[in-house]
Amino acid sequence: MRDQARVVIIGGGIAGCSALYHLTQEGWADVMLIERDELTSGTTWHSAAQVTNFGMTQTMIGLKSHSIKLYKELRDDPDYPVGYNHGDGGIRLANTPEQMDGYRHFASVAAGMGVDFEVIDAEECARRHPLISTDNLLGGLWDPSDGHIDPAQLCQALARRARLAGAEVNRHTPVTGLTQHADHTWTVHTEKGDVKAEIVVNAGGYRCNEIGAMMGVQHPVASMEHQYFLTEDIPAIAEAGHRIPLLRCPISDYYSRQEKGGLLLGFYEQDCRTWGMDGIDPKFTNDLCPDDLDRVTDVLEGAFARMPVLMETGIRSIVNGPITYTIDGAPLVGPIPGKRNAFCIIGLRAGLGEGGGHGWLLAQQIVHGEAEYDTWVIDPRRFTGHASVELTALKAIEDYQNEFRFHFPHEHRPAGRPMKTTPLTPVLAAEGAHFGTVNGWERLDYIAPTPDFTETLGFRFNEVHALTAAEVAHVSTGVGMTEVSGFNRFELTGRDVHSFLDRMTCGRIPTKEGRVGLAYLLNHHGGLKGEATLANLPASDRGPARVWYGSAAASEYHDMDWLTQHVLPDEDVQIRSLTNTHTILVLAGPKSRDVLQAAARGDWSRAAFPWLSVRECHIGIAPATVLGVSFSGELAYEIHVPNQSLYAAYLAMRKAGEAHGLTLFGARAVDSMRMEKGFLHWKADILTEFTPFETGLDRFVKMDKGDFIGKAALQAQHATGLRRKLVCLRIDTTDAPAQGGASVRNRDAIVGTVTSGDWGHRTGLNLAYAFVTPEIAETGSRLTVDILGQQIAAQVIDPSPFDPDHSRMRS
Ligand SMILES: Cc1cc2nc3c(=O)[nH]c(=O)nc-3n(C[C@H](O)[C@H](O)[C@H](O)COP(=O)(O)OP(=O)(O)OC[C@H]3O[C@@H](n4cnc5c(N)ncnc54)[C@H](O)[C@@H]3O)c2cc1C
């Protein structure tokens, strides 16, 4: 074993082998994989190893397409052919119209990535899968590329190719410790000696938290026991004359695929259990958990009803093994939060299908700082301080119990809630608040009219539409208040804060005390990394002169890492998070100034406190910091209050609002209003894949200022031209909003993708934002959007259809 490597990957399952291979493909040959036992001796060896192209976002579909392309190449390699049954086809079943709508939407998302799914009815399902009955079946989603692969051969093939490219693989070498040095490099301690490394990668599967502990990190990953069995041969399969397609059933929570002349049947039982929560036996390797088919009887009944032939088929063998989950079911692939030169590729629950793609995107992040797709959906930093293994276990159980039941828009499942609350949560609940969750925070979504009001979850406009309309009307004609919990807020102090921020952002930053500005952070490729509201607070009894940096609720770890990693050794900049200590109350509407004036001393007139100002004050007796900014397009104020004074501020505001008819509104109303203003959402519309010019944020870029991160790439784009352009679309239907990921067409050709959509209640327009090819980005272009299987007429309109000159928020 060498004693040095540029990258050391710990773990030789599909995650580690794929990462190793892809690093060599990106040109890094000085890389090493260290495995405590044999390759694939964790979960990988006993995987059912199904490989689907299905995903709910373009990033997930794209990375799975990469897996499939790679696996086909490995299958066809004459020197080391891998067993891969590609193209058996697979059906995701449905028995509700809402599930069918979901499949139509996911087919639209896939089409934009060049992947063809088909939504088929029950009879067609039965025609393609000769063993199933059509009882209680509406139809399904057909993935023609579905199949399965030999997991051990796949890993051996990847390791072999990596070795040929110069990588080293060390088996039977447990990693026992990790030491990080002042220059951020590592010493990896193993039972066979130490290895110096620039970068380490945790690919430890269900042992990822043992490796995490070696670097003082706890990953939000928990394992579940998961079982499948293999049946005896089934004559009907031989008689079918073709391979039997895969099945995934959200009605009865099982999957199946052909295995030799029989079936493999896997189960997601309701009576499920976590595994290894209190430590894992070091001898558990190449091992399984004890079988327990009693636990899956409920699911078995559903499978028998769908495939009656199973009732007369014997079981050949049973497999029960640990499978890892995260808080939202997607894995953690990318930089480890709070660490330098440390990455992970863990929490994979569909690692055989996805592993090829995850290793590819991880290698790109390590080598180039960013992958070609925006990887937020798998970014380890999307969870912050609340992300314990305890919470993960609760969400893992919930996810396991709903394995094939995708989330509907606005669906926030109950496990692990409430996780993060403010002193106002129960107060708002008593007012009828319906909450969604944002990074674990309970956030006011809308005010429900009655205690037993429930929303019909689905992809079409529903009964909340009218409630949102009323909230928007109230805000735009009078005044409303909402709470924005969990908004990310850093305080930056030190002599060099402004020059530091100037280098980190692409536009002109506010430098005058008392002023506020919006700034964008780019990566080195010119892609949009972050969006921040910068507020210059003068020195006061609350502290020295400082800048408040505000950004999206989930961005805390992401933005903190990006900022701190770019402070130069000789720069005087300190950054501390106030995310969890303060909460925002937003006052919005033409009468909001009157309410603020009644609640706080001082002159709040337009002349004394114009738009884009910041001031410290008291709301009643509560200390507060007020920013004159608006996400709704109405005259509005963000009132940042320390949590211990939040209730006092709320009471003062409600009292001051009595004379002006103040009512509450929620995030759904905010979303409707921001769509009409062309205000974008980070990680929906603002993505690393696109530059500010492509995103229509040209006015926030100052190419004539000094150097900033991403400037050279933007200069290069001036020469090469834009690849896509974000446009606002008016969509001609009142039935459903466009969902993120939906495909945009020009006649039959796909020319773009929706990033977000919602109804604009002030304009009466069904609106969407979409990245489209530049030649059809002109206002007036007529296109169609693929919404729930229909090609709906759409037109490019000017990006801020409501009050385009912003006169209301400046009033
Ligand atoms: C029953 C079952 C069925 C499944 N079916 C499918 C399916 O159909 N399709 C699909 O895509 N996925 C499926 N999965 C999930 C899939 O198998 C996993 O997502 C995947 O195998 C995880 O791979 P991994 O590399 O992350 O982890 P592992 O395979 O567990 O690899 C981690 C490796 O790290 C090593 N390691 C740990 N600690 C150390 C250390 N200190 N030093 C050195 N090495 C260390 C371990 O020995 C191990 O080899 C299934 C899982 C189960 C349990």
The ligand as a Gaussian input file, in Angstrom:
#p B3LYP/6-31G(d) Opt

LIG

0 1
 C      -32.367000      -6.082000       0.346000
 C      -31.890000      -4.922000      -0.458000
 C      -32.317000      -4.744000      -1.766000
 C      -31.861000      -3.657000      -2.498000
 N      -32.285000      -3.501000      -3.776000
 C      -31.836000      -2.459000      -4.521000
 C      -32.214000      -2.317000      -5.862000
 O      -33.000000      -3.091000      -6.391000
 N      -31.695000      -1.298000      -6.585000
 C      -30.845000      -0.402000      -6.032000
 O      -30.410000       0.512000      -6.728000
 N      -30.491000      -0.511000      -4.748000
 C      -30.964000      -1.515000      -3.979000
 N      -30.591000      -1.631000      -2.680000
 C      -29.750000      -0.596000      -2.096000
 C      -28.313000      -0.736000      -2.551000
 O      -27.923000      -2.054000      -2.432000
 C      -27.436000       0.183000      -1.720000
 O      -27.888000       1.509000      -1.906000
 C      -25.981000       0.104000      -2.113000
 O      -25.524000      -1.196000      -2.151000
 C      -25.144000       0.910000      -1.105000
 O      -23.810000       0.872000      -1.520000
 P      -22.689000       1.607000      -0.686000
 O      -21.442000       1.513000      -1.459000
 O      -23.165000       2.945000      -0.304000
 O      -22.582000       0.791000       0.683000
 P      -21.944000      -0.649000       0.980000
 O      -22.210000      -1.600000      -0.096000
 O      -22.406000      -1.025000       2.339000
 O      -20.412000      -0.358000       0.976000
 C      -19.741000       0.303000       2.023000
 C      -18.378000      -0.316000       2.154000
 O      -17.619000       0.443000       3.092000
 C      -16.780000      -0.465000       3.781000
 N      -16.334000       0.149000       5.043000
 C      -17.108000       0.536000       6.078000
 N      -16.333000       1.011000       7.073000
 C      -15.045000       0.944000       6.652000
 C      -13.796000       1.262000       7.230000
 N      -13.719000       1.792000       8.473000
 N      -12.685000       1.078000       6.520000
 C      -12.727000       0.593000       5.257000
 N      -13.903000       0.224000       4.668000
 C      -15.051000       0.414000       5.350000
 C      -17.691000      -1.675000       3.990000
 O      -16.963000      -2.836000       4.272000
 C      -18.439000      -1.729000       2.671000
 O      -17.831000      -2.586000       1.751000
 C      -31.003000      -2.714000      -1.908000
 C      -30.585000      -2.894000      -0.593000
 C      -31.025000      -3.974000       0.133000
 C      -30.577000      -4.142000       1.533000

